[in-house]
Amino acid sequence: MATLLHGSSSSFFFVVTLSKALFVTLVNDSTKVDHLFELEGAKERLKLIKAELLEEGSFDSAVEGCDGVFHVASPFTHNVTDPQAELIDPAVKGTLNVLKSCAKSPSVKRVVLTSSTGAILFNKNPKTPEVVVDETWFSDKELCKERKMWYPLSKTLGPPTFPNLTFGWNNVKDVANAHIQAFEIPSATGRYCLVESVAHYSDIVKILHDLYPTLQLPEKCADDKPLMPKFQVSKEKIKTLGIEFIPLDVSLKETLESLKEKKFVNF
C-alpha cells in the first residue's frame, strides 16, 4: 500500500507511517528532510517527490498509485507582513491543489486533512468552563480579520512573560495515531476535534515548574487582564477512532526530556 504524506508535521508521524509504504512530497530544501532518512525503514520505503503547493497539478504524479493521502500542514508564522500570500493562499489554494490531484487519481481511497482548532475557536460564541466546543463550530472570518489573528503570542520587550491565552493541547503521538485511524477505519468520516486538554499558559508554566523546579520560567502574564477562561472540547466523536489520549503533563515531560537529550536546553 502506498501512502502520500504532505506537510511539515513532526517526524513521529513518519515513524508511525513508515511501517507501511510511504511516499512523502516536500519542496526544495533538503536540510529540512535529511533526518527522515535516518528513520527505521526509510531506506526501503521512503521516497521524496518535489512538488510546489501553489502550483495546480504539481501533486498529480505524487498521488498517482497512492491509496491514501495525508495533507498535514500549511505554513504558519506569527510575524506576518502579507497574510494573504504567506498564510491564506497556501492554506486555501494549496489544499485545493492537493485535493484536485487526489480527485484525478482513481487509486486514492481516502484523504485525511489536518486543520487546527483555530478553525473553530475564534468566533463570538462564549467560551466558559460550561461550554463544550465540538465539530459543528466554525471560526468567524470577519472577526479574525478584525482582530488580526496573526499577532505574536508573546511580547519581546520587558521581563519574561507568558501569553494570556488558552489553547487545546495534544501529544503529537496522539495526532499521528488519529491520522492513521482516520485513514484505516472505514466508518471514519467528516470532522474530528482532537484535544486532550484545554489549558491556559499559566497552567503549562505550573506543570513545568512542578516537573522541573530548577527550570527558569516566566512568572507573570503578558497583560493585567483576567486570564482567558478555559472551555471544553468534545471527545465523543474522536473516541470512535479508539484514541486514548496521553495526559498533558506526560506530553510536556516527554517534550522537555527530548529537548534535553538533543541539547536544545540545558538545566
Contacts in CASP RR format, 6 or more apart in sequence:
PFRMAT RR
TARGET T0000
AUTHOR 0000-0000-0000
METHOD contacts of the structure
MODEL  1
MATLLHGSSSSFFFVVTLSKALFVTLVNDSTKVDHLFELEGAKERLKLIK
AELLEEGSFDSAVEGCDGVFHVASPFTHNVTDPQAELIDPAVKGTLNVLK
SCAKSPSVKRVVLTSSTGAILFNKNPKTPEVVVDETWFSDKELCKERKMW
YPLSKTLGPPTFPNLTFGWNNVKDVANAHIQAFEIPSATGRYCLVESVAH
YSDIVKILHDLYPTLQLPEKCADDKPLMPKFQVSKEKIKTLGIEFIPLDV
SLKETLESLKEKKFVNF
1 20 0 8 1.000
1 21 0 8 1.000
1 67 0 8 1.000
2 21 0 8 1.000
2 22 0 8 1.000
2 23 0 8 1.000
2 65 0 8 1.000
2 66 0 8 1.000
2 67 0 8 1.000
2 68 0 8 1.000
2 107 0 8 1.000
3 17 0 8 1.000
3 20 0 8 1.000
3 21 0 8 1.000
3 22 0 8 1.000
3 23 0 8 1.000
3 66 0 8 1.000
3 67 0 8 1.000
3 68 0 8 1.000
3 69 0 8 1.000
3 70 0 8 1.000
3 183 0 8 1.000
4 23 0 8 1.000
4 24 0 8 1.000
4 25 0 8 1.000
4 59 0 8 1.000
4 62 0 8 1.000
4 63 0 8 1.000
4 66 0 8 1.000
4 68 0 8 1.000
4 69 0 8 1.000
4 70 0 8 1.000
5 13 0 8 1.000
5 14 0 8 1.000
5 17 0 8 1.000
5 22 0 8 1.000
5 23 0 8 1.000
5 24 0 8 1.000
5 25 0 8 1.000
5 69 0 8 1.000
5 70 0 8 1.000
5 72 0 8 1.000
6 24 0 8 1.000
6 25 0 8 1.000
6 26 0 8 1.000
6 51 0 8 1.000
6 59 0 8 1.000
6 62 0 8 1.000
6 69 0 8 1.000
6 70 0 8 1.000
6 71 0 8 1.000
6 72 0 8 1.000
6 73 0 8 1.000
6 98 0 8 1.000
7 26 0 8 1.000
7 71 0 8 1.000
7 72 0 8 1.000
7 73 0 8 1.000
7 74 0 8 1.000
8 26 0 8 1.000
8 32 0 8 1.000
8 72 0 8 1.000
8 73 0 8 1.000
9 72 0 8 1.000
9 73 0 8 1.000
9 114 0 8 1.000
9 172 0 8 1.000
9 175 0 8 1.000
9 176 0 8 1.000
10 172 0 8 1.000
10 175 0 8 1.000
10 176 0 8 1.000
11 35 0 8 1.000
11 36 0 8 1.000
11 39 0 8 1.000
12 172 0 8 1.000
12 173 0 8 1.000
12 176 0 8 1.000
13 70 0 8 1.000
13 72 0 8 1.000
13 172 0 8 1.000
13 175 0 8 1.000
13 176 0 8 1.000
13 179 0 8 1.000
14 22 0 8 1.000
14 24 0 8 1.000
14 36 0 8 1.000
14 39 0 8 1.000
14 42 0 8 1.000
14 46 0 8 1.000
15 39 0 8 1.000
15 40 0 8 1.000
15 176 0 8 1.000
16 173 0 8 1.000
16 176 0 8 1.000
16 177 0 8 1.000
16 180 0 8 1.000
17 70 0 8 1.000
17 176 0 8 1.000
17 180 0 8 1.000
18 39 0 8 1.000
18 40 0 8 1.000
18 41 0 8 1.000
18 42 0 8 1.000
18 45 0 8 1.000
18 46 0 8 1.000
20 45 0 8 1.000
21 45 0 8 1.000
22 45 0 8 1.000
22 46 0 8 1.000
22 47 0 8 1.000
23 46 0 8 1.000
23 47 0 8 1.000
23 49 0 8 1.000
23 62 0 8 1.000
23 66 0 8 1.000
24 33 0 8 1.000
24 36 0 8 1.000
24 46 0 8 1.000
24 47 0 8 1.000
24 48 0 8 1.000
24 49 0 8 1.000
25 48 0 8 1.000
25 49 0 8 1.000
25 50 0 8 1.000
25 51 0 8 1.000
25 59 0 8 1.000
25 62 0 8 1.000
26 32 0 8 1.000
26 33 0 8 1.000
26 48 0 8 1.000
26 50 0 8 1.000
26 51 0 8 1.000
27 50 0 8 1.000
27 51 0 8 1.000
27 52 0 8 1.000
27 53 0 8 1.000
28 50 0 8 1.000
33 48 0 8 1.000
36 42 0 8 1.000
36 46 0 8 1.000
37 43 0 8 1.000
37 46 0 8 1.000
39 46 0 8 1.000
49 61 0 8 1.000
49 62 0 8 1.000
51 58 0 8 1.000
51 59 0 8 1.000
51 62 0 8 1.000
52 58 0 8 1.000
53 74 0 8 1.000
53 90 0 8 1.000
53 94 0 8 1.000
53 97 0 8 1.000
53 98 0 8 1.000
54 89 0 8 1.000
54 90 0 8 1.000
54 93 0 8 1.000
54 94 0 8 1.000
54 97 0 8 1.000
55 97 0 8 1.000
56 97 0 8 1.000
56 100 0 8 1.000
57 97 0 8 1.000
57 100 0 8 1.000
57 101 0 8 1.000
58 97 0 8 1.000
58 101 0 8 1.000
59 97 0 8 1.000
59 98 0 8 1.000
59 101 0 8 1.000
59 102 0 8 1.000
60 101 0 8 1.000
60 104 0 8 1.000
60 105 0 8 1.000
62 101 0 8 1.000
63 69 0 8 1.000
63 98 0 8 1.000
63 101 0 8 1.000
63 102 0 8 1.000
63 104 0 8 1.000
63 105 0 8 1.000
63 107 0 8 1.000
63 108 0 8 1.000
64 105 0 8 1.000
64 107 0 8 1.000
65 105 0 8 1.000
65 107 0 8 1.000
65 108 0 8 1.000
66 105 0 8 1.000
66 107 0 8 1.000
66 108 0 8 1.000
67 107 0 8 1.000
67 108 0 8 1.000
67 109 0 8 1.000
67 110 0 8 1.000
68 108 0 8 1.000
68 109 0 8 1.000
68 110 0 8 1.000
68 111 0 8 1.000
68 112 0 8 1.000
68 183 0 8 1.000
69 98 0 8 1.000
69 102 0 8 1.000
69 108 0 8 1.000
69 110 0 8 1.000
69 111 0 8 1.000
69 112 0 8 1.000
70 111 0 8 1.000
70 112 0 8 1.000
70 114 0 8 1.000
70 179 0 8 1.000
70 183 0 8 1.000
71 95 0 8 1.000
71 98 0 8 1.000
71 99 0 8 1.000
71 111 0 8 1.000
71 112 0 8 1.000
71 113 0 8 1.000
71 114 0 8 1.000
72 112 0 8 1.000
72 114 0 8 1.000
72 179 0 8 1.000
73 114 0 8 1.000
74 87 0 8 1.000
74 90 0 8 1.000
74 91 0 8 1.000
74 94 0 8 1.000
74 95 0 8 1.000
75 86 0 8 1.000
75 87 0 8 1.000
75 90 0 8 1.000
75 91 0 8 1.000
76 87 0 8 1.000
77 86 0 8 1.000
77 87 0 8 1.000
77 150 0 8 1.000
78 150 0 8 1.000
78 151 0 8 1.000
78 152 0 8 1.000
78 153 0 8 1.000
79 152 0 8 1.000
80 86 0 8 1.000
80 87 0 8 1.000
80 150 0 8 1.000
83 150 0 8 1.000
87 150 0 8 1.000
95 113 0 8 1.000
98 111 0 8 1.000
99 111 0 8 1.000
102 108 0 8 1.000
102 111 0 8 1.000
110 182 0 8 1.000
110 183 0 8 1.000
112 179 0 8 1.000
112 182 0 8 1.000
112 183 0 8 1.000
114 175 0 8 1.000
114 179 0 8 1.000
115 191 0 8 1.000
117 133 0 8 1.000
117 167 0 8 1.000
117 168 0 8 1.000
117 193 0 8 1.000
117 195 0 8 1.000
117 233 0 8 1.000
118 139 0 8 1.000
119 138 0 8 1.000
119 139 0 8 1.000
120 133 0 8 1.000
120 135 0 8 1.000
120 137 0 8 1.000
120 138 0 8 1.000
120 139 0 8 1.000
120 193 0 8 1.000
121 127 0 8 1.000
121 133 0 8 1.000
121 137 0 8 1.000
121 139 0 8 1.000
122 139 0 8 1.000
122 140 0 8 1.000
122 143 0 8 1.000
122 144 0 8 1.000
122 147 0 8 1.000
122 149 0 8 1.000
123 137 0 8 1.000
123 138 0 8 1.000
123 139 0 8 1.000
123 140 0 8 1.000
123 143 0 8 1.000
124 140 0 8 1.000
124 143 0 8 1.000
125 131 0 8 1.000
125 137 0 8 1.000
127 133 0 8 1.000
127 166 0 8 1.000
127 229 0 8 1.000
127 230 0 8 1.000
127 231 0 8 1.000
128 229 0 8 1.000
128 231 0 8 1.000
129 229 0 8 1.000
129 230 0 8 1.000
129 231 0 8 1.000
129 232 0 8 1.000
130 232 0 8 1.000
131 231 0 8 1.000
131 232 0 8 1.000
132 231 0 8 1.000
132 232 0 8 1.000
132 233 0 8 1.000
132 234 0 8 1.000
133 193 0 8 1.000
133 231 0 8 1.000
133 232 0 8 1.000
133 233 0 8 1.000
133 234 0 8 1.000
134 193 0 8 1.000
134 233 0 8 1.000
134 234 0 8 1.000
134 236 0 8 1.000
134 237 0 8 1.000
135 190 0 8 1.000
135 191 0 8 1.000
135 192 0 8 1.000
135 193 0 8 1.000
135 234 0 8 1.000
135 237 0 8 1.000
153 163 0 8 1.000
153 165 0 8 1.000
154 161 0 8 1.000
154 162 0 8 1.000
154 163 0 8 1.000
154 222 0 8 1.000
155 161 0 8 1.000
155 222 0 8 1.000
159 218 0 8 1.000
159 220 0 8 1.000
160 217 0 8 1.000
160 218 0 8 1.000
160 219 0 8 1.000
160 220 0 8 1.000
161 218 0 8 1.000
161 220 0 8 1.000
161 221 0 8 1.000
161 222 0 8 1.000
162 201 0 8 1.000
162 202 0 8 1.000
162 204 0 8 1.000
162 205 0 8 1.000
162 218 0 8 1.000
162 220 0 8 1.000
162 221 0 8 1.000
162 222 0 8 1.000
163 201 0 8 1.000
163 221 0 8 1.000
163 222 0 8 1.000
164 200 0 8 1.000
164 201 0 8 1.000
164 221 0 8 1.000
164 222 0 8 1.000
164 223 0 8 1.000
164 225 0 8 1.000
164 227 0 8 1.000
164 228 0 8 1.000
165 200 0 8 1.000
165 201 0 8 1.000
165 228 0 8 1.000
166 198 0 8 1.000
166 199 0 8 1.000
166 200 0 8 1.000
166 201 0 8 1.000
166 227 0 8 1.000
166 228 0 8 1.000
166 229 0 8 1.000
166 230 0 8 1.000
166 231 0 8 1.000
167 198 0 8 1.000
167 199 0 8 1.000
167 201 0 8 1.000
168 195 0 8 1.000
168 196 0 8 1.000
168 197 0 8 1.000
168 198 0 8 1.000
168 199 0 8 1.000
168 233 0 8 1.000
169 195 0 8 1.000
169 196 0 8 1.000
169 197 0 8 1.000
169 198 0 8 1.000
169 199 0 8 1.000
169 204 0 8 1.000
169 248 0 8 1.000
169 251 0 8 1.000
170 194 0 8 1.000
170 195 0 8 1.000
170 196 0 8 1.000
170 245 0 8 1.000
170 251 0 8 1.000
171 196 0 8 1.000
171 245 0 8 1.000
171 246 0 8 1.000
171 250 0 8 1.000
171 251 0 8 1.000
171 254 0 8 1.000
173 246 0 8 1.000
174 194 0 8 1.000
174 196 0 8 1.000
174 243 0 8 1.000
174 245 0 8 1.000
174 246 0 8 1.000
175 194 0 8 1.000
177 243 0 8 1.000
178 192 0 8 1.000
178 194 0 8 1.000
178 238 0 8 1.000
178 241 0 8 1.000
178 243 0 8 1.000
181 188 0 8 1.000
181 241 0 8 1.000
181 242 0 8 1.000
181 243 0 8 1.000
182 188 0 8 1.000
182 192 0 8 1.000
182 241 0 8 1.000
185 240 0 8 1.000
185 241 0 8 1.000
187 240 0 8 1.000
188 240 0 8 1.000
188 241 0 8 1.000
191 237 0 8 1.000
192 237 0 8 1.000
192 238 0 8 1.000
192 241 0 8 1.000
193 233 0 8 1.000
193 234 0 8 1.000
193 235 0 8 1.000
193 237 0 8 1.000
193 238 0 8 1.000
194 238 0 8 1.000
194 243 0 8 1.000
195 233 0 8 1.000
195 235 0 8 1.000
196 245 0 8 1.000
196 246 0 8 1.000
196 247 0 8 1.000
196 248 0 8 1.000
196 251 0 8 1.000
197 247 0 8 1.000
197 248 0 8 1.000
198 230 0 8 1.000
198 231 0 8 1.000
198 232 0 8 1.000
198 233 0 8 1.000
199 230 0 8 1.000
199 248 0 8 1.000
200 227 0 8 1.000
200 228 0 8 1.000
200 230 0 8 1.000
201 221 0 8 1.000
202 221 0 8 1.000
202 227 0 8 1.000
204 252 0 8 1.000
205 217 0 8 1.000
205 218 0 8 1.000
205 219 0 8 1.000
207 248 0 8 1.000
207 249 0 8 1.000
207 252 0 8 1.000
208 215 0 8 1.000
208 217 0 8 1.000
208 252 0 8 1.000
208 256 0 8 1.000
209 215 0 8 1.000
209 217 0 8 1.000
210 249 0 8 1.000
211 249 0 8 1.000
211 252 0 8 1.000
211 253 0 8 1.000
211 256 0 8 1.000
212 256 0 8 1.000
212 267 0 8 1.000
214 267 0 8 1.000
215 256 0 8 1.000
215 267 0 8 1.000
216 267 0 8 1.000
221 227 0 8 1.000
235 245 0 8 1.000
256 265 0 8 1.000
259 265 0 8 1.000
260 266 0 8 1.000
260 267 0 8 1.000
END
